[in-house]
Amino acid sequence: MDRPTGVRHVMVGVTTLVAVMLYLDRVCLSIVGEAIKEDQGITPDQYAMLLSAFFWAYALFQIPAGWLGDRFGARVVLSAYLFWWSACTGLMGMASGFAALLALRLGCGIFEAGAYPLASGVIKAWVPSRERGLASGIVAVGGRLGGAIAPVLTASIASATADGWRLPFIVYGAVGMAGAAVFYWWFRNDPATHPAVNPSELAVIGNHADSATPHPGAGLPPLEVFAFNFPLWMCSLVQFLSNFSWVFIITLFPTYLEKVHQTPLGTRAWYQAIPLYFGILGMLAGGMLSDIAMRRFGPRWGRALPMAASRVLVGFAYLGCLASPDAFSIMLLMCLVAWAGDFGTAPVWAWSQDVGGRHVGALLGWANMWGNLGAAVAPIVIQKIQSQYQTPENPAAGWAVVFAVCASTQVIGAIAAMFVSSSQPIGRPAAA
């Protein structure tokens, strides 16, 4: 038999590049936020609304995006989503006024909602089950890589313009629309239909025809089953609390550095970027160790233990922020937040692929919806907390309360993670 071709690895790589573009667009706003506020006369509360609006739209459109992917296939749907979120990003660089920016930010959230649910279906179709944890980690790494590149790249592009913020949005939008065309040209929903795949690679991938191909006659996802599944609710709670604590890095961390430590723009960009590189390492470690735990401890604990461990480490990192007075030390603790938080992401993805069946996209969309509701709530809650407790003499006081709240939420997340199990496929009786 011929040696297996490596198209499945390239497919994971292409999906990873989509995730890179996803986070270039997502993180851009937080880097140039101060310039936008000054240029457009936007208040701090309005700016928090811009940050939050994305995550509300992103959260609420997760399940519809996953269902569209399950029904029509990732080739058409993910290409379309990538094109339209890039178009919204590019138009933000041409918009004026709070209302226009808010509408386009909502558009970015609506269309970016399709990225990870559809990517999960890609992995289920193209990757054998024993390698899905690592593959999930690699695709998620793309997002963190985009987020890590974005601060320094965005600051560099923005600093070369008079207004200090429009050009990065336009550049990222153009790159994303071109990427949508490349993805549509290369990707196939079913490995068996890809001209570069040989029979040996099909044997390695296994038979995933049920999840690989579109299901035009498929009904809506079984929301009533999702709504009464206890492990899914526990996974959703883990996601909510995970994103509540993690999103600080990509939204208000630059504001904290400027207001508390008077950190200049170039340094702020690096201090926001470096933790996201550590997140990449966490993604890879989480993917590999989740697969090892699955083999070592079985479906009951294989995904639960890595999720719980990640929450404990994030909690300790935020407690450390209470005792670290300088910006560099805070940045190092954010590295631990990013590493540990992303360590827990791959097990969540792999769990949805373990139990999701033909509704894997919608299932991941459900859990990701709750995760991004946490991200949507966080900027507004953090802004209210820090403004209520800060004083003119001590601007750091409010942020200390924020760090304490983030640490306490992770205790709940660790407990919830222990109830996540891959033993029972969702929507099927135990005898199956």
Phi, psi and omega in degrees: 000142180296155175293138182299137172290167184250029184296327180300325178290320178296322180296318175297321179296318179296318178295326177296321178295325174299318179294327176300312180295327178304313186275337170303314181290320188290320187276341187307317186299320184292333182285318184258016184302318182295321178294321178294316180301318181289317184287324186256000179067037182269134181281164176302321179293321177295322178296318176299324177295321177299316179296318183287323185303319179305313186287330174297310179296317180301318182291311188289341181257011178296309184294313175303321179295316178298320179294317178300321177295317178297325186277316188249352178091151185289334185301311181282313190288313181292324176299316180294318180297316179299317179299313187283327176290329176291322177298317178297320178298312179300321180291334176300327178288351179247357186273161175222140177094152183298317184298315180294317179297320180296315180298316181289326176295321174298319177299318176302316180295318180300313186277328176291342179301337182280347191298301188282321173302319179289323177297325177297320176294325176300314181296317180299323182285324192253349187238131176297152189301328183290348183244007188289328179299313179294317179297320177298319178297320181295315179296317178296329175302324178304318177298315181291326177296316176300318178294327179285324178288324190302315185301309183289317180296315180297315179299322180294315180293316184294323183291344180273001182242159183290320183280338175080015180203336189286317190300320180303320179298317181295317180297312181296323178297316180295318179297318181295320179295323175294321179297327178298320178295319179296316180298315181298322181293322188269324192282150170227142180292323182246123179306328183294341182264358180278128186294340183266358182268129178261169182302327181295320178290324176300322178294323178293315182295321183091181184268102178242029187302327183295327182260341186280329187259154176296155178237082185302331181267004183293140177279186178294155178299152184284074185297327179294328176288315177303318187292339182245021179258113186295313177302325178294320177295322178294319176297321179295321178294319175302315180297317180301310184287328177297311181289329177302319181275325185286325189294343175306324184296319187264000180241290190256000177300316176299322178296316177303313182298321181287314186286324185267320187246358180053043181284130180293163187304311183300318179291320177302319180299315179293320181293332174280327184285318187302315177302326181290332172293322175295327175300324177301314178298322178295320177301311182296316179297317179297320178296313181293313183289331175294319177294319178296316179296323178298317179288325185279317187251352177084182187291337181290316186246351187298325177264329185293316185297314176298322178298313183295318180299322180297320181294320180298316181294321178297318179300316178296323180297316180292326173298322178298330179297336180291339183249008185246106187279338187257159185297321182296318179295320177298318179300318179297321177292326174294331174298319178291320176303313182293315181298309184291320179298317180284337172304325181275355182285314182301318176299326178295314177300311183297323179298317180297326177286330177296318192246355191278340182059223182282354179253031185298322179296314180293324180294313177296325177299322178298308181296319180292330176300311181293324177300318183277343167295323173298319178292328179289321181289324191303308183301321180291315180297315181297317178299317180293317182297309185292327179287330181285325187258349180284157176229157178303326180283335184220081181295344181279347186299315180296323179292328177297321176295321176302313180298321179294319178296315179299321180294317184293326180296333184287337174297314178297318180298320180295320179294315181299323182299331183291348179260006178272126184223143175263010185292329187239110175304140184287131177087003179241148178291158184301328182296337181290000000 
